[in-house]
């Protein structure tokens, strides 16, 4: 049986929009890349060659309100998790993401526009087998009531739970096997969210200047104030699962294992990824046959 092969884009594709935190208009171009390149971000507004930041968990330099990666020279790119989730779900192993600023556009606050862009570009196979990162032993990180763990499983699964005092959210949980079909149907269009009473402090700290009702689900007390309401009753936990998928793709390979998140965020997921990489007995690289991957 033939092995599952690596993929890249069939053609470049462009997107543009406002950045969530800086409020600046940014443009990106997602380009094909050779086998074994992985995902690399390139700051086109900075001189090369030190304007490249690899999308790897060890390159993460910040996790507050989004994931930030950086190069050895200090060139950073933030809010990458939604695009990384789309790459993961659609099986894009290799790409160069050119961006003319320090942050990706937030678009509508979900991964839907990134999925649509990748569909426009198309994907093509590369002459190199795709390796998977198989979880062999449970690894977990705990911070008080928060927990993130990776557990052995034959496919990539995500089990995420949140609990907020606002009645607009409350306790929510999602548990699903993640593949392209389930991602498109269950997760891709779920938006990021925030609280109105935190907005002034965020903007005073240089954040959320691009946030609006067009790209964030905004909660005021116990109600959602967006005119269109929610896309799903549990949109909040679905978006958290989307974020986790993007953050886990910074491991550099698709997972064969189960992610369990309890009140976790970008920081805890990155800490988990680093803990996994540090424990070489807990994982291994493996390969899958095309027939097996299609049936799972």
C-alpha positions as a Markdown table, in Angstrom:
| # | Residue | x | y | z |
|---|---|---|---|---|
| 1 | Unk | 0.0 | 0.0 | 0.0 |
| 2 | Unk | 1.2 | 3.5 | -0.9 |
| 3 | Unk | 2.2 | 5.8 | 2.0 |
| 4 | Unk | 0.3 | 9.1 | 2.7 |
| 5 | Unk | 2.3 | 11.8 | 0.9 |
| 6 | Unk | 3.2 | 15.3 | 2.0 |
| 7 | Unk | 1.2 | 18.2 | 0.4 |
| 8 | Unk | 1.6 | 21.8 | -0.4 |
| 9 | Unk | -0.5 | 24.4 | -2.2 |
| 10 | Unk | -1.0 | 24.1 | -6.0 |
| 11 | Unk | -0.7 | 27.9 | -6.4 |
| 12 | Unk | -0.1 | 31.0 | -4.2 |
| 13 | Unk | -3.1 | 32.7 | -2.7 |
| 14 | Unk | -3.6 | 36.1 | -1.1 |
| 15 | Unk | -5.7 | 37.5 | 1.8 |
| 16 | Unk | -5.8 | 40.8 | 3.5 |
| 17 | Unk | -7.6 | 42.4 | 6.4 |
| 18 | Unk | -7.3 | 44.1 | 9.8 |
| 19 | Unk | -5.1 | 42.7 | 12.5 |
| 20 | Unk | -6.9 | 42.0 | 15.7 |
| 21 | Unk | -4.5 | 43.7 | 18.1 |
| 22 | Unk | -2.6 | 46.3 | 16.2 |
| 23 | Unk | -5.6 | 47.4 | 14.1 |
| 24 | Unk | -3.4 | 47.7 | 11.1 |
| 25 | Unk | -4.3 | 46.5 | 7.6 |
| 26 | Unk | -2.1 | 43.5 | 6.7 |
| 27 | Unk | -1.6 | 41.4 | 3.6 |
| 28 | Unk | -0.5 | 37.8 | 3.4 |
| 29 | Unk | 0.4 | 35.5 | 0.5 |
| 30 | Unk | 0.5 | 31.8 | 1.1 |
| 31 | Unk | 2.9 | 30.1 | -1.2 |
| 32 | Unk | 3.8 | 26.5 | -2.2 |
| 33 | Unk | 7.0 | 25.1 | -0.6 |
| 34 | Unk | 9.1 | 22.0 | -1.2 |
| 35 | Unk | 8.8 | 18.7 | 0.8 |
| 36 | Unk | 10.1 | 18.9 | 4.3 |
| 37 | Unk | 10.0 | 22.7 | 4.5 |
| 38 | Unk | 7.2 | 22.7 | 7.0 |
| 39 | Unk | 5.3 | 26.0 | 7.5 |
| 40 | Unk | 7.5 | 29.1 | 7.6 |
| 41 | Unk | 6.4 | 32.7 | 8.1 |
| 42 | Unk | 8.3 | 35.4 | 6.3 |
| 43 | Unk | 8.1 | 39.1 | 7.3 |
| 44 | Unk | 8.2 | 40.8 | 3.9 |
| 45 | Unk | 8.4 | 44.2 | 5.7 |
| 46 | Unk | 11.7 | 43.3 | 7.2 |
| 47 | Unk | 15.1 | 42.7 | 5.4 |
| 48 | Unk | 16.2 | 39.1 | 4.9 |
| 49 | Unk | 17.5 | 36.6 | 5.6 |
| 50 | Unk | 16.6 | 37.0 | 9.3 |
| 51 | Unk | 12.9 | 37.6 | 8.5 |
| 52 | Unk | 11.9 | 34.0 | 8.6 |
| 53 | Unk | 10.1 | 32.4 | 11.6 |
| 54 | Unk | 9.4 | 28.6 | 11.6 |
| 55 | Unk | 6.0 | 27.5 | 12.8 |
| 56 | Unk | 7.3 | 25.3 | 15.6 |
| 57 | Unk | 6.5 | 25.1 | 19.3 |
| 58 | Unk | 10.0 | 25.9 | 20.3 |
| 59 | Unk | 9.8 | 29.2 | 18.3 |
| 60 | Unk | 6.8 | 30.4 | 20.3 |
| 61 | Unk | 7.6 | 33.7 | 22.1 |
| 62 | Unk | 4.2 | 34.7 | 23.4 |
| 63 | Unk | 0.8 | 33.2 | 24.2 |
| 64 | Unk | -1.3 | 36.0 | 25.6 |
| 65 | Unk | -4.5 | 36.4 | 23.6 |
| 66 | Unk | -2.9 | 34.5 | 20.7 |
| 67 | Unk | 0.2 | 32.6 | 19.6 |
| 68 | Unk | 3.3 | 34.5 | 18.7 |
| 69 | Unk | 6.3 | 32.9 | 17.0 |
| 70 | Unk | 9.7 | 34.5 | 16.4 |
| 71 | Unk | 13.0 | 34.1 | 14.5 |
| 72 | Unk | 16.4 | 34.0 | 16.1 |
| 73 | Unk | 16.8 | 37.7 | 15.2 |
| 74 | Unk | 13.6 | 38.7 | 16.9 |
| 75 | Unk | 11.2 | 39.0 | 13.9 |
| 76 | Unk | 7.8 | 37.9 | 15.3 |
| 77 | Unk | 4.4 | 37.0 | 13.8 |
| 78 | Unk | 1.3 | 36.8 | 16.0 |
| 79 | Unk | -2.2 | 35.4 | 15.9 |
| 80 | Unk | -1.1 | 32.4 | 13.7 |
| 81 | Unk | -3.3 | 29.8 | 15.3 |
| 82 | Unk | -6.4 | 30.0 | 13.0 |
| 83 | Unk | -4.3 | 29.6 | 9.8 |
| 84 | Unk | -2.3 | 26.8 | 11.4 |
| 85 | Unk | -5.5 | 25.0 | 12.3 |
| 86 | Unk | -6.6 | 25.2 | 8.6 |
| 87 | Unk | -3.2 | 23.9 | 7.5 |
| 88 | Unk | -3.6 | 21.0 | 9.9 |
| 89 | Unk | -7.1 | 20.0 | 9.0 |
| 90 | Unk | -6.6 | 20.3 | 5.2 |
| 91 | Unk | -3.3 | 18.4 | 5.2 |
| 92 | Unk | -1.0 | 21.2 | 4.1 |
| 93 | Unk | 2.5 | 20.2 | 5.3 |
| 94 | Unk | 4.6 | 22.7 | 3.6 |
| 95 | Unk | 4.0 | 26.4 | 2.9 |
| 96 | Unk | 5.7 | 29.8 | 3.0 |
| 97 | Unk | 3.4 | 32.5 | 4.5 |
| 98 | Unk | 4.5 | 36.0 | 3.5 |
| 99 | Unk | 3.1 | 38.8 | 5.7 |
| 100 | Unk | 3.8 | 42.5 | 5.6 |
| 101 | Unk | 3.4 | 43.1 | 9.3 |
| 102 | Unk | 3.8 | 41.5 | 12.7 |
| 103 | Unk | 0.3 | 39.9 | 12.9 |
| 104 | Unk | -2.0 | 37.9 | 10.6 |
| 105 | Unk | -5.4 | 39.4 | 9.7 |
| 106 | Unk | -8.2 | 38.3 | 12.0 |
| 107 | Unk | -10.7 | 38.1 | 9.1 |
| 108 | Unk | -14.0 | 37.1 | 10.6 |
| 109 | Unk | -12.4 | 35.7 | 13.8 |
| 110 | Unk | -12.5 | 32.1 | 12.7 |
| 111 | Unk | -10.6 | 29.8 | 10.3 |
| 112 | Unk | -13.3 | 29.8 | 7.6 |
| 113 | Unk | -11.7 | 32.4 | 5.3 |
| 114 | Unk | -8.3 | 30.6 | 5.6 |
| 115 | Unk | -10.0 | 27.3 | 4.6 |
| 116 | Unk | -11.7 | 29.1 | 1.6 |
| 117 | Unk | -8.3 | 30.5 | 0.5 |
| 118 | Unk | -6.6 | 27.1 | 0.7 |
| 119 | Unk | -9.5 | 25.7 | -1.4 |
| 120 | Unk | -9.0 | 28.4 | -4.0 |
| 121 | Unk | -5.3 | 27.6 | -4.2 |
| 122 | Unk | -5.7 | 23.9 | -4.3 |
| 123 | Unk | -3.3 | 21.3 | -3.0 |
| 124 | Unk | -0.8 | 19.1 | -4.7 |
| 125 | Unk | 1.2 | 16.0 | -3.5 |
| 126 | Unk | 4.9 | 16.1 | -3.1 |
| 127 | Unk | 7.3 | 13.1 | -3.6 |
| 128 | Unk | 7.9 | 12.6 | 0.1 |
| 129 | Unk | 6.0 | 10.5 | 2.6 |
| 130 | Unk | 4.1 | 12.4 | 5.3 |
| 131 | Unk | 5.3 | 11.5 | 8.8 |
| 132 | Unk | 2.9 | 11.5 | 11.8 |
| 133 | Unk | 3.7 | 12.2 | 15.4 |
| 134 | Unk | 2.3 | 9.2 | 17.4 |
| 135 | Unk | 1.7 | 9.6 | 21.1 |
| 136 | Unk | 3.0 | 6.5 | 23.0 |
| 137 | Unk | 2.5 | 7.6 | 26.6 |
| 138 | Unk | 0.4 | 10.2 | 28.3 |
| 139 | Unk | 2.0 | 13.6 | 28.9 |
| 140 | Unk | 0.2 | 16.3 | 30.8 |
| 141 | Unk | 0.7 | 19.8 | 32.1 |
| 142 | Unk | -1.4 | 21.1 | 35.1 |
| 143 | Unk | -1.8 | 24.6 | 36.4 |
| 144 | Unk | -4.3 | 24.8 | 39.2 |
| 145 | Unk | -7.7 | 23.8 | 37.8 |
| 146 | Unk | -6.3 | 24.0 | 34.2 |
| 147 | Unk | -5.0 | 20.8 | 32.5 |
| 148 | Unk | -3.8 | 19.9 | 29.1 |
| 149 | Unk | -2.8 | 16.4 | 28.1 |
| 150 | Unk | -1.8 | 14.2 | 25.1 |
| 151 | Unk | -3.0 | 10.6 | 25.3 |
| 152 | Unk | -2.4 | 7.7 | 23.0 |
| 153 | Unk | -5.1 | 7.2 | 20.4 |
| 154 | Unk | -5.2 | 5.8 | 16.8 |
| 155 | Unk | -6.4 | 9.1 | 15.3 |
| 156 | Unk | -6.3 | 12.8 | 16.1 |
| 157 | Unk | -8.9 | 13.5 | 18.7 |
| 158 | Unk | -9.7 | 16.7 | 20.7 |
| 159 | Unk | -11.6 | 16.8 | 24.0 |
| 160 | Unk | -12.0 | 20.4 | 25.3 |
| 161 | Unk | -14.0 | 21.8 | 28.2 |
| 162 | Unk | -14.5 | 25.4 | 29.3 |
| 163 | Unk | -16.4 | 27.0 | 32.2 |
| 164 | Unk | -17.1 | 30.7 | 32.5 |
| 165 | Unk | -19.3 | 32.5 | 35.0 |
| 166 | Unk | -21.1 | 34.4 | 32.3 |
| 167 | Unk | -24.5 | 32.8 | 31.5 |
| 168 | Unk | -23.8 | 33.5 | 27.8 |
| 169 | Unk | -21.1 | 30.7 | 28.0 |
| 170 | Unk | -21.3 | 28.6 | 31.2 |
| 171 | Unk | -19.8 | 25.1 | 31.0 |
| 172 | Unk | -19.3 | 23.7 | 27.5 |
| 173 | Unk | -17.5 | 20.6 | 26.1 |
| 174 | Unk | -16.7 | 19.2 | 22.7 |
| 175 | Unk | -15.2 | 15.8 | 22.0 |
| 176 | Unk | -14.5 | 14.8 | 18.4 |
| 177 | Unk | -12.2 | 13.0 | 16.0 |
| 178 | Unk | -10.5 | 15.7 | 13.9 |
| 179 | Unk | -10.2 | 15.3 | 10.2 |
| 180 | Unk | -10.8 | 17.5 | 7.2 |
| 181 | Unk | -14.6 | 16.7 | 7.1 |
| 182 | Unk | -15.2 | 17.2 | 10.8 |
| 183 | Unk | -13.1 | 20.4 | 10.9 |
| 184 | Unk | -15.0 | 22.0 | 8.0 |
| 185 | Unk | -18.4 | 20.9 | 9.5 |
| 186 | Unk | -17.9 | 21.4 | 13.2 |
| 187 | Unk | -15.0 | 23.9 | 13.9 |
| 188 | Unk | -13.8 | 26.1 | 11.0 |
| 189 | Unk | -16.4 | 28.9 | 11.3 |
| 190 | Unk | -16.4 | 29.3 | 15.0 |
| 191 | Unk | -15.2 | 32.7 | 16.1 |
| 192 | Unk | -12.9 | 34.1 | 18.8 |
| 193 | Unk | -14.6 | 35.8 | 21.7 |
| 194 | Unk | -14.0 | 38.5 | 24.3 |
| 195 | Unk | -15.7 | 40.4 | 27.1 |
| 196 | Unk | -16.8 | 44.0 | 26.7 |
| 197 | Unk | -15.7 | 45.0 | 30.3 |
| 198 | Unk | -12.1 | 44.0 | 29.4 |
| 199 | Unk | -11.9 | 46.1 | 26.2 |
| 200 | Unk | -10.7 | 49.4 | 27.7 |
| 201 | Unk | -7.9 | 47.7 | 29.6 |
| 202 | Unk | -6.9 | 45.7 | 26.5 |
| 203 | Unk | -6.7 | 48.8 | 24.3 |
| 204 | Unk | -4.8 | 50.7 | 26.9 |
| 205 | Unk | -2.2 | 47.8 | 26.8 |
| 206 | Unk | -1.9 | 48.0 | 23.0 |
| 207 | Unk | -4.3 | 45.2 | 22.2 |
| 208 | Unk | -7.7 | 44.6 | 20.5 |
| 209 | Unk | -7.5 | 47.8 | 18.4 |
| 210 | Unk | -8.8 | 45.9 | 15.4 |
| 211 | Unk | -11.5 | 44.1 | 17.3 |
| 212 | Unk | -15.1 | 44.7 | 16.3 |
| 213 | Unk | -18.5 | 42.9 | 16.2 |
| 214 | Unk | -17.4 | 41.8 | 12.7 |
| 215 | Unk | -14.5 | 39.6 | 14.0 |
| 216 | Unk | -15.1 | 38.9 | 17.7 |
| 217 | Unk | -18.1 | 37.4 | 19.6 |
| 218 | Unk | -18.5 | 40.1 | 22.3 |
| 219 | Unk | -20.1 | 39.3 | 25.7 |
| 220 | Unk | -21.6 | 41.9 | 27.9 |
| 221 | Unk | -22.4 | 40.4 | 31.2 |
| 222 | Unk | -24.7 | 37.5 | 30.4 |
| 223 | Unk | -25.5 | 38.3 | 26.8 |
| 224 | Unk | -23.9 | 38.2 | 23.4 |
| 225 | Unk | -24.2 | 41.6 | 21.8 |
| 226 | Unk | -23.4 | 40.7 | 18.2 |
| 227 | Unk | -26.5 | 41.5 | 16.1 |
| 228 | Unk | -26.4 | 38.1 | 14.5 |
| 229 | Unk | -25.9 | 36.2 | 17.7 |
| 230 | Unk | -24.0 | 32.9 | 17.8 |
| 231 | Unk | -23.3 | 30.6 | 14.9 |
| 232 | Unk | -23.8 | 27.7 | 17.4 |
| 233 | Unk | -24.9 | 27.6 | 21.0 |
| 234 | Unk | -21.5 | 26.2 | 22.0 |
| 235 | Unk | -19.4 | 28.3 | 19.6 |
| 236 | Unk | -17.1 | 29.3 | 22.4 |
| 237 | Unk | -15.7 | 25.8 | 23.2 |
| 238 | Unk | -15.6 | 25.0 | 19.5 |
| 239 | Unk | -13.3 | 28.0 | 18.9 |
| 240 | Unk | -11.1 | 26.9 | 21.8 |
| 241 | Unk | -10.8 | 23.5 | 20.2 |
| 242 | Unk | -9.9 | 25.2 | 16.9 |
| 243 | Unk | -7.2 | 27.2 | 18.6 |
| 244 | Unk | -5.7 | 24.1 | 20.2 |
| 245 | Unk | -5.5 | 22.3 | 16.8 |
| 246 | Unk | -3.6 | 25.2 | 15.4 |
| 247 | Unk | -1.2 | 25.4 | 18.4 |
| 248 | Unk | -0.6 | 21.7 | 18.3 |
| 249 | Unk | 0.3 | 21.8 | 14.6 |
| 250 | Unk | 3.4 | 23.7 | 15.8 |
| 251 | Unk | 4.7 | 20.3 | 16.7 |
| 252 | Unk | 5.6 | 20.1 | 13.0 |
| 253 | Unk | 3.6 | 17.0 | 12.1 |
| 254 | Unk | 0.0 | 15.8 | 12.3 |
| 255 | Unk | -0.8 | 14.0 | 15.5 |
| 256 | Unk | -1.9 | 10.5 | 16.2 |
| 257 | Unk | -3.2 | 11.0 | 19.7 |
| 258 | Unk | -5.9 | 12.6 | 21.8 |
| 259 | Unk | -5.6 | 16.1 | 23.2 |
| 260 | Unk | -7.5 | 16.8 | 26.4 |
| 261 | Unk | -7.9 | 20.4 | 27.5 |
| 262 | Unk | -9.7 | 21.6 | 30.6 |
| 263 | Unk | -9.8 | 25.4 | 30.8 |
| 264 | Unk | -6.6 | 25.4 | 28.8 |
| 265 | Unk | -5.4 | 28.2 | 26.5 |
| 266 | Unk | -2.5 | 29.0 | 24.2 |
| 267 | Unk | 0.1 | 29.0 | 27.0 |
| 268 | Unk | -0.8 | 25.7 | 28.5 |
| 269 | Unk | -1.0 | 24.0 | 25.1 |
| 270 | Unk | 2.4 | 25.3 | 24.1 |
| 271 | Unk | 3.8 | 24.1 | 27.5 |
| 272 | Unk | 2.3 | 20.7 | 26.7 |
| 273 | Unk | 3.9 | 20.6 | 23.3 |
| 274 | Unk | 7.3 | 21.5 | 24.8 |
| 275 | Unk | 6.9 | 18.9 | 27.5 |
| 276 | Unk | 6.1 | 16.2 | 24.9 |
| 277 | Unk | 9.1 | 17.1 | 22.8 |
| 278 | Unk | 11.3 | 16.9 | 25.9 |
| 279 | Unk | 10.1 | 13.3 | 26.7 |
| 280 | Unk | 11.4 | 11.2 | 23.8 |
| 281 | Unk | 9.9 | 8.1 | 25.3 |
| 282 | Unk | 6.4 | 9.5 | 25.0 |
| 283 | Unk | 6.3 | 9.8 | 21.2 |
| 284 | Unk | 7.7 | 8.6 | 17.9 |
| 285 | Unk | 7.4 | 9.5 | 14.2 |
| 286 | Unk | 5.5 | 7.0 | 12.1 |
| 287 | Unk | 3.9 | 6.7 | 8.7 |
| 288 | Unk | 0.5 | 5.8 | 7.5 |
| 289 | Unk | -0.8 | 4.1 | 4.4 |
| 290 | Unk | -3.2 | 6.0 | 2.2 |
| 291 | Unk | -5.9 | 3.4 | 2.6 |
| 292 | Unk | -5.7 | 3.4 | 6.4 |
| 293 | Unk | -5.7 | 7.2 | 6.6 |
| 294 | Unk | -8.8 | 7.4 | 4.3 |
| 295 | Unk | -10.7 | 4.8 | 6.4 |
| 296 | Unk | -9.9 | 6.5 | 9.8 |
